[in-house]
Amino acid sequence: MTDSEGHAVTTGAAPGVFDQLRLDGLTALVTGGNRGLGRAMALALASAGAAVAITGRDQARLEQAAAEIGDVTGTKPRAFVVDLLDSTARQVFLDQIGHECGRIDILVNNAGIGLRRPALQMTDEEWQRVIELDLTVPFLLARAFAPAMIENRFGRIINVSSALGLIAFPGRAAYCAAKGGLIMLTRALALEWAELGVTVNAICPGPFETENNQVIQQDPVAYRHYLSLIPVRRWAKPEEIGPLVVYLASRASSFVTGAAYVIDGGWTAQ
């Protein structure tokens, strides 16, 4: 095909565009990768060629998730049992994963607590636990893995925030505060490391059909209320987050940093 001046015009996908989404030779860590969105993201990353490691606190569930991901993708995910809120256990984990996996190229900060509690009923300990796991731990892990990424001039840090990091919801004060803070942490780190080959982005999921949301899905009144808030009038399947995390983890997203990607069926667009 030629244009009006007789020059050749290329149509269709650019050559190699899908190759840019491949993650072969890269190692990805997904915290909380033993269930829900974490498992779905780990599966997607492994499907794209990454060597994947996942963390969780339940050894049996963690090993089962790793085995299932391996069966589907033909890979051998590594599973690390760790309570990321325990500073001693966290350091042991960092030493262990460094020894067993080497450099981490892709960090997905997914582990978190979705506490539902009215503010006047929330204890100091509950508040602190949510803030620490949902905000402080992502910072500590980013700080731990970023030096090797910077040295290699390549790194992808993906923080799993929430639509509730952008809009508020009653009974979710701690969660909204932590997830909103995580978006700002994402932006600040993105600016610090922008010239060093490391991108930092956030994903903000809306209602997904995961184990954590079963309490809402099994309540007909609450379920209908949530559906009324979602313009596409359905909840998302966990696997729908996979292509987005692969893109953000890949070389194709090298010009994307400091962004917060909303995947919520239009909820926060209203």
N, C-alpha and C positions, 0 to 999 in steps of 0.2 A: 504494500500500500504506500502511495506517495501523497505529499501535500500539494497545495496549489502551485508550488514552485518546483515540484518534481523531486523533492527530498524524501528519502525513505522515512516512514513513520513506523515505530515499533508499537505493536498492540499486545494486549494480554499482560500477564504478570512479568515483572522484571526478572531477568535470569538470576537464579540463585536465591530468590527471595525466601523460599522455604528452607534452604540450607542455612540461612541466617538464624533460623529458629531452633536449629539443632544444638544440643547441649553436650555433645560428645566431648570427653576429656575434662569435663567440669564436675566438681563435687558440690552437692547441695545439702544443706542441713535444714530440716523442717522441724521446729519445735512443736510439740503437741501433734505430732504426725501420726498418731495411732488411731485417730478417729475423726469423723466429721470433715470439716473443710481442710484440716491439716492432712488427713489421709488422702483426700482428693487431690490436693496440690502435690503431695509427694508422688502419687501415682502419675500425675501429668508430667512432672519433671523427669521421672525415671523413663517414661514413655518417649520423651524427647532426647534421651541418651545420657542424662546425668547419672553419676554415681550418687545415690541418695542415702542419707542418714536421717533417722527420725528419733525423737525423744518422747518419753511419756513416763508416768509414774507407775502404771500397772504393767508389770512384766508380761503377764500372759496375753493381755490385749495388745501390747506393743509387739511382741513376737508374732502374734497372729497377723497383725497388720503388715509387718515386714514380709512375712511369708506370702500373703495374698498379693502384695504389690510385686513381689518377685515372680510369682506364678504368672501374672498378667503380662509383665514386661520382659521376662527372661533375664532379669537382673538379680543382684544379691544385695538388697538394702541392709544397712547396718542399723541395729537398734540399740539405743542407750537408755537405760532406766535411770532417771534422775529427777529429783525434786528441785526445780530451778529456783525455788524460794529459799533453799538451804544453801548458804554461802559456801560451806565446806564441800557439800556434795557437788555444787556447781563448779568449783575449782577442780575437783577430781575429774569431773566430766570433761572440762576443757583440756586438761592434760591427756586424758584418755583418747578423746577424739582427735587431738593433734597427733598422737602416736599412731592411731589406727587408720586415720583418713588423710593425714597430711593437711595441706592447705584447703580451707573452705572457700570456694569461689562464690557461692550463692547462699545467702542466709535468709531464711524465711522465719521471721518472728511471729509465730502463730499462737503459741501457748497463751492462754488467758483465762480469766474468770468472768463469767457473765452474770454477776450477782444481781438478783432482783430483790430489792428491799427498800421500803420507804425510808427517807432520810432520818426521820425521827426514831426509827426502830433500828438503825444501823449502829453497830458497835464500833469503837475505835479500831479494834482488831480487824473487823471485816473491811472497813475503809482502807486500812493500811495494806491488807492482803491484796485487794484489787489493784490499788495503785502500784504496788511493788511488782506484781506479776505482769500486769498489762502495760506498764510504762517503764518502770525502772529496769526490769530484766532485759527488755529489748535494747535499752541503752547499753547495759553492761555487756551483752553479747556482741553488739555492733562494735563497741570499743575493743573487745577482745579479738575479733576476727578481722577488723579493718586494716591493721598494720600489714598483714601478709597480702591482703588484696592490693593495698597501695604499693607495696614492693613489686607485685606482679603487674601493676598498672591495669588490673581488671578486677572488678568486684560488683556484685549485685546484692543489695540489701533490700528486702521487701518486708515492710511492716504491715501486719494485718490489723487494721483499725476497724472501723465500723461506720455504717450510716449514722449511728448514734454518736459518732465523733463530730458530726456536722450538724445534727439536729438533736434536740433534747426530748426526753421521754420520761414520764413520771415513774418513780420507783427505780430509776437507774442512775442516780446521782454519781456514784463512784465510777460506774462503767463509762458514763458519758464524759466525766472529767478525765479519766485515764485515756480513753480512745481519742478525745480531742487533743489531749497533750501529745499523744503518739503522732498525730498528724503534724504538729508543730515541731516535734523532735525530728521527724522525717525531713522536713524542710530545712531545718538548721544543719543537720548532718549532710544533707545534699549540697548545701552551699560550701561547707568546709572541705568536702572531698571532690567537688565537681571537676577540678583540674587534675585530679590524681587517678582517674580511670575508674572511680567507684561511683555508681549511681545508687541513690536511696529513694525509694518510692513507697507509697502506701496503697493498700487495697481496702476499700470500705464496703464490705458486704451488707446487704439488707437481709430480709428474711429468707433463710435457707432451710431446707428440710433436713435438719441435723438432730442428733440426739439431744443436744442442749436446748433445742426449741420444742421438744415433744410436749412439754407442759402446756404450751400455747396451742399447738396443733390438736391436742386432745381435748381442749376446752372449746366447745362449739361457739360460744359467744365471743371469746377472745380471738378465735381463728377467723370468724367473720369480720371482726373489727380490723384485724390486720389486713385481710384481703381488701377491705374498703380503702385502705391507705395506699395500696399498690396499684398504680395505673394499669399494669399488665394483668392484674387480677389473678395472680397465682404466686406461689412460693417457688424459689429457685431450687434446682437439683444441685447437690454438691459438685458434680462433675462440670457444671457450667463455669466454675471458677478456674478450671484447669488451663484453658487457652490463654487467659490473661496472665496468670503467673508465669507460664512458659515464655510469653513475650517479654515480660519485665525482667526475666532471668537471662534472656538471650542477648546476643550481640546486636540483634535488630533494634534494641531499645537504647542504644548507646547515647542518643541525644535526649533521652527522657530522664529527668531527675527532679526531685522535689515535688512530684505530682501525687495527687490523691485520687485514685481511680474508684469511682462509685459504681457498684454493680448491685442495683437494688430495684430493678423493674420500674424505675421512674419515681420512686418514693420521695427522694429529696429534691426532685425537680419542681415540686409543687410549691 
